[in-house]
Amino acid sequence: MRSCSLHLIGTTIFAPRHYRLAVHLVASGRIPVARLITHRFPLKDFVRGATMALEGKVLKAVFEP
């Protein structure tokens, strides 16, 4: 059986303090995270979901295995 690995590399313009603030706001309930997720896709539909995001049709998507 052949082994496969996946590497994701991202970039950001945000500083660590921005992430700390975001986590604090989410944990405190001041940001309604559930309302921000506009779409859920099975992982097999990643291309469709990513295309919709690039077209501006998705605010936040969750890809589920």
N, CA, C and O of each residue as an XYZ file, in Angstrom:
260
protein
N       0.837     -1.172      0.000
C       0.000      0.000      0.000
C       0.888      1.244      0.000
O       1.879      1.303      0.729
N       0.542      2.213     -0.797
C       1.335      3.426     -0.940
C       0.918      4.461      0.092
O      -0.271      4.707      0.292
N       1.891      5.057      0.737
C       1.633      6.084      1.741
C       1.625      7.450      1.075
O       2.375      7.694      0.130
N       0.783      8.328      1.567
C       0.657      9.650      0.989
C       0.613     10.669      2.130
O       0.043     10.390      3.185
N       1.199     11.823      1.931
C       1.112     12.868      2.949
C       0.659     14.162      2.296
O       0.849     14.381      1.099
N       0.068     14.994      3.098
C      -0.463     16.268      2.632
C       0.208     17.374      3.418
O       0.277     17.315      4.645
N       0.696     18.370      2.729
C       1.319     19.516      3.368
C       0.551     20.766      2.955
O       0.375     21.025      1.765
N       0.100     21.532      3.928
C      -0.576     22.792      3.647
C       0.319     23.923      4.128
O       0.814     23.897      5.255
N       0.523     24.898      3.284
C       1.346     26.044      3.634
C       0.507     27.287      3.387
O      -0.042     27.474      2.301
N       0.417     28.115      4.382
C      -0.383     29.322      4.245
C       0.423     30.563      4.571
O       1.537     30.480      5.089
N      -0.136     31.685      4.269
C       0.484     32.956      4.610
C      -0.566     33.826      5.277
O      -1.768     33.611      5.119
N      -0.102     34.791      6.007
C      -1.019     35.697      6.678
C      -0.353     37.047      6.886
O       0.872     37.150      6.946
N      -1.161     38.057      6.992
C      -0.639     39.390      7.290
C      -0.910     39.758      8.745
O      -0.586     40.860      9.187
N      -1.510     38.821      9.485
C      -1.888     39.103     10.853
C      -0.793     38.715     11.830
O      -0.070     37.743     11.613
N      -0.676     39.477     12.905
C       0.306     39.207     13.958
C      -0.306     38.259     14.992
O      -1.530     38.151     15.074
N       0.517     37.577     15.776
C      -0.005     36.682     16.819
C      -1.013     37.357     17.749
O      -1.952     36.708     18.211
N      -0.834     38.647     18.030
C      -1.794     39.339     18.910
C      -3.194     39.375     18.295
O      -4.189     39.368     19.020
N      -3.276     39.412     16.977
C      -4.581     39.395     16.315
C      -5.289     38.068     16.573
O      -6.492     38.038     16.831
N      -4.539     36.979     16.502
C      -5.121     35.659     16.759
C      -5.551     35.525     18.213
O      -6.608     34.964     18.502
N      -4.736     36.040     19.130
C      -5.118     35.992     20.554
C      -6.417     36.749     20.781
O      -7.298     36.268     21.494
N      -6.545     37.930     20.182
C      -7.766     38.719     20.324
C      -8.954     37.973     19.722
O     -10.030     37.940     20.320
N      -8.772     37.381     18.554
C      -9.856     36.640     17.902
C     -10.316     35.471     18.765
O     -11.516     35.251     18.925
N      -9.368     34.722     19.321
C      -9.718     33.586     20.181
C     -10.471     34.085     21.408
O     -11.458     33.475     21.820
N     -10.018     35.178     21.988
C     -10.700     35.749     23.158
C     -12.141     36.146     22.811
O     -13.064     35.849     23.570
N     -12.333     36.805     21.684
C     -13.675     37.246     21.284
C     -14.598     36.062     21.011
O     -15.777     36.097     21.365
N     -14.071     35.028     20.389
C     -14.879     33.835     20.126
C     -15.220     33.135     21.436
O     -16.374     32.773     21.666
N     -14.221     32.944     22.296
C     -14.434     32.244     23.570
C     -15.413     32.995     24.468
O     -16.161     32.372     25.221
N     -15.418     34.309     24.397
C     -16.308     35.100     25.251
C     -17.735     35.153     24.711
O     -18.643     35.630     25.391
N     -17.931     34.662     23.489
C     -19.266     34.684     22.897
C     -19.606     35.983     22.198
O     -20.723     36.142     21.704
N     -18.681     36.902     22.147
C     -18.947     38.198     21.494
C     -18.999     38.083     19.976
O     -19.533     38.964     19.302
N     -18.446     37.002     19.439
C     -18.510     36.754     17.996
C     -19.344     35.495     17.788
O     -18.964     34.425     18.261
N     -20.467     35.599     17.093
C     -21.350     34.443     16.869
C     -20.814     33.545     15.754
O     -21.277     33.603     14.615
N     -19.842     32.726     16.097
C     -19.128     31.924     15.097
C     -20.070     31.064     14.263
O     -19.895     30.958     13.049
N     -21.051     30.458     14.887
C     -21.955     29.570     14.139
C     -22.641     30.305     12.996
O     -22.919     29.708     11.956
N     -22.914     31.577     13.174
C     -23.571     32.347     12.110
C     -22.614     32.717     10.983
O     -23.051     33.045      9.880
N     -21.324     32.666     11.251
C     -20.347     33.002     10.208
C     -20.160     31.875      9.205
O     -19.791     32.119      8.056
N     -20.414     30.639      9.632
C     -20.273     29.490      8.729
C     -21.508     29.440      7.844
O     -22.606     29.119      8.298
N     -21.309     29.760      6.585
C     -22.441     29.839      5.664
C     -22.637     28.562      4.860
O     -23.723     28.319      4.332
N     -21.597     27.747      4.764
C     -21.684     26.533      3.950
C     -20.902     25.399      4.606
O     -19.882     25.622      5.257
N     -21.400     24.187      4.421
C     -20.711     22.967      4.839
C     -20.660     22.044      3.624
O     -21.653     21.864      2.920
N     -19.495     21.471      3.397
C     -19.302     20.589      2.254
C     -18.648     19.298      2.713
O     -17.836     19.316      3.638
N     -18.984     18.180      2.086
C     -18.172     16.983      2.321
C     -16.812     17.226      1.665
O     -16.724     17.945      0.670
N     -15.782     16.645      2.202
C     -14.432     16.858      1.693
C     -14.321     16.512      0.211
O     -13.522     17.110     -0.509
N     -15.119     15.549     -0.245
C     -15.061     15.168     -1.664
C     -15.525     16.299     -2.587
O     -15.253     16.265     -3.787
N     -16.227     17.306     -2.033
C     -16.690     18.450     -2.824
C     -15.814     19.684     -2.621
O     -16.274     20.814     -2.781
N     -14.532     19.455     -2.264
C     -13.641     20.572     -1.990
C     -13.533     21.535     -3.169
O     -13.578     22.750     -2.980
N     -13.393     21.007     -4.370
C     -13.224     21.873     -5.545
C     -14.447     22.771     -5.724
O     -14.312     23.964     -5.994
N     -15.632     22.200     -5.573
C     -16.855     23.003     -5.711
C     -16.908     24.091     -4.639
O     -17.219     25.243     -4.940
N     -16.605     23.731     -3.392
C     -16.632     24.702     -2.302
C     -15.593     25.789     -2.477
O     -15.877     26.965     -2.250
N     -14.391     25.407     -2.876
C     -13.334     26.393     -3.089
C     -13.688     27.322     -4.245
O     -13.426     28.523     -4.182
N     -14.274     26.778     -5.287
C     -14.690     27.606     -6.424
C     -15.748     28.609     -5.995
O     -15.680     29.781     -6.366
N     -16.720     28.160     -5.218
C     -17.759     29.074     -4.725
C     -17.150     30.173     -3.848
O     -17.575     31.326     -3.908
N     -16.157     29.811     -3.038
C     -15.497     30.806     -2.186
C     -14.779     31.842     -3.044
O     -14.869     33.040     -2.777
N     -14.070     31.387     -4.065
C     -13.373     32.309     -4.951
C     -14.335     33.218     -5.710
O     -13.978     34.337     -6.079
N     -15.541     32.741     -5.941
C     -16.564     33.543     -6.625
C     -17.284     34.486     -5.672
O     -18.147     35.253     -6.099
N     -16.944     34.440     -4.389
C     -17.573     35.324     -3.411
C     -18.936     34.856     -2.942
O     -19.703     35.654     -2.402
N     -19.261     33.582     -3.132
C     -20.566     33.048     -2.755
C     -20.564     32.414     -1.366
O     -21.606     31.968     -0.888
N     -19.397     32.372     -0.713
C     -19.253     31.721      0.577
C     -18.547     32.683      1.529
O     -17.520     33.265      1.179
N     -19.091     32.848      2.724
C     -18.404     33.640      3.739
C     -17.360     32.773      4.435
O     -16.168     33.080      4.418
N     -17.826     31.688      5.046
C     -16.942     30.711      5.685
C     -17.478     29.336      5.367
O     -18.680     29.090      5.474
N     -16.595     28.440      4.978
C     -16.996     27.072      4.671
C     -16.281     26.113      5.597
O     -15.156     26.361      6.031
N     -16.952     25.020      5.890
C     -16.372     23.914      6.648
C     -16.392     22.709      5.722
O     -17.417     22.380      5.124
N     -15.231     22.054      5.614
C     -15.128     20.835      4.821
C     -15.020     19.674      5.798
O     -14.091     19.602      6.603
N     -15.984     18.768      5.714
C     -16.066     17.659      6.670
C     -15.670     16.357      6.004
O     -16.060     16.093      4.867
N     -14.877     15.523      6.724
C     -14.464     14.246      6.146
C     -15.638     13.302      5.943
O     -15.454     12.183      5.463
